[in-house]
């Protein structure tokens, strides 16, 4: 078998007669698909010829077939519309969830900022208290030094 050969397949012969002789041949996929397309075209052409001979006119589908086709098209349109509506609702829900998540994140950030400001204020207050204590200790040590100097002077 040739390397381009995909296998043995019964394909219509090239004699041009629909439903004619068939032969087993090595085929390539593109060649096979083209032959299938031609076979389908010939099949539908033969149906039209038959209908034209039987009814003295081209093939005309029945009203029932037309109604069924229209009903299928309408259902398809409705299903596609429903699918689109559902997709839009899902997109809106996802957007709402994202917005909610974003708002929650913003609230968390604001809360953290408030806590950081409160910590900074507390730290600043503690530093001021520390400085005040240091000044008080300096003042006490200065006063004790003054008292000890005063005692020395008295003696």
C-alpha positions in Angstrom: 0.0 0.0 0.0 1.3 3.5 -0.8 2.2 5.7 2.1 -0.4 8.3 1.0 -3.0 5.6 0.8 -5.4 5.6 3.7 -6.9 2.2 3.1 -9.3 0.3 0.8 -12.7 1.8 0.4 -15.6 1.2 -1.9 -16.1 4.3 -3.9 -18.4 5.2 -6.8 -16.9 4.6 -10.2 -16.3 7.5 -12.6 -18.8 6.3 -15.1 -21.2 9.2 -14.3 -24.1 7.0 -13.6 -25.6 7.4 -10.1 -25.8 4.1 -8.4 -23.5 2.7 -11.0 -20.6 0.4 -10.6 -18.5 0.5 -7.4 -14.9 -0.4 -7.1 -12.5 -1.0 -4.3 -9.7 1.4 -4.5 -6.9 3.0 -2.5 -8.1 6.5 -1.6 -6.8 9.8 -0.3 -9.2 11.6 2.1 -9.6 14.7 0.0 -10.4 12.6 -3.1 -12.9 10.5 -1.1 -14.7 13.6 0.2 -14.9 15.1 -3.2 -16.4 11.9 -4.6 -18.9 11.8 -1.7 -20.0 15.4 -2.4 -20.5 14.6 -6.1 -22.5 11.4 -5.1 -24.8 13.5 -2.9 -25.4 16.1 -5.6 -26.2 13.4 -8.1 -28.6 11.7 -5.6 -30.5 14.9 -5.0 -30.6 15.7 -8.7 -32.1 12.2 -9.4 -34.8 12.9 -6.8 -35.7 16.2 -8.4 -35.8 14.5 -11.8 -38.1 11.7 -10.4 -40.4 14.3 -8.8 -40.5 16.3 -12.0 -41.5 13.3 -14.0 -44.1 12.2 -11.4 -45.7 15.6 -10.8 -44.8 17.4 -14.0 -42.9 20.1 -12.1 -39.9 20.6 -9.7 -39.9 19.0 -6.3 -42.1 20.9 -3.9 -42.1 20.0 -0.2 -45.5 19.4 1.5 -47.1 22.0 3.7 -46.5 19.7 6.7 -42.8 19.6 5.9 -42.6 23.4 5.5 -44.5 23.8 8.8 -42.1 21.3 10.5 -39.1 23.1 9.1 -40.4 26.5 10.3 -41.2 25.1 13.7 -37.6 23.7 14.0 -36.2 27.0 12.9 -38.4 28.9 15.4 -37.3 26.5 18.2 -33.7 26.9 17.3 -34.1 30.7 17.3 -35.8 30.5 20.7 -33.2 28.2 22.1 -30.4 30.5 20.8 -32.2 33.5 22.3 -32.6 31.6 25.6 -29.0 30.6 25.6 -28.0 34.2 24.9 -30.2 35.4 27.7 -28.7 32.9 30.1 -25.2 33.8 29.1 -26.1 37.5 29.7 -27.5 36.7 33.1 -24.4 34.7 34.0 -22.2 37.5 32.9 -24.2 40.0 35.0 -24.0 37.6 38.1 -20.2 37.3 37.6 -20.0 41.1 37.3 -22.1 41.5 40.4 -19.9 39.1 42.3 -16.8 40.9 41.1 -18.3 44.2 42.2 -19.2 42.8 45.6 -15.7 41.3 46.0 -14.2 44.7 45.0 -16.4 46.6 47.4 -15.5 44.1 50.2 -11.8 44.5 49.4 -12.1 48.3 49.4 -13.8 48.0 52.9 -11.0 45.8 54.1 -8.4 48.3 52.8 -10.2 51.2 54.5 -10.4 49.2 57.7 -6.7 48.4 57.6 -5.9 52.1 56.9 -8.0 53.2 59.9 -6.2 50.6 62.1 -2.8 51.8 60.8 -3.8 55.4 61.5 -5.0 54.4 65.0 -1.7 52.6 65.6 0.3 55.6 64.3 -1.6 57.9 66.7 -1.1 55.5 69.6 2.6 55.3 68.8 2.8 59.1 68.6 1.0 59.4 72.0 3.4 56.8 73.5 6.4 58.7 72.2 5.0 61.9 73.7 4.5 60.2 77.0 8.0 58.8 76.9 9.4 62.3 76.2 7.3 63.7 79.0 8.7 61.1 81.4 12.2 61.7 80.3 11.7 65.5 80.8 10.2 64.8 84.2 13.1 62.5 85.2 15.5 65.2 83.9 13.6 67.8 86.0 13.7 65.5 89.1 17.4 64.9 88.7 18.0 68.6 88.2 16.0 69.4 91.3 17.9 66.8 93.3 21.1 68.2 92.0 19.9 71.7 93.0 19.0 70.4 96.5 22.3 68.6 96.9 24.1 71.8 95.9 21.9 73.8 98.2 22.8 71.4 101.1 26.5 71.6 100.2 26.3 75.4 100.3 24.5 75.3 103.6 27.2 73.2 105.1 
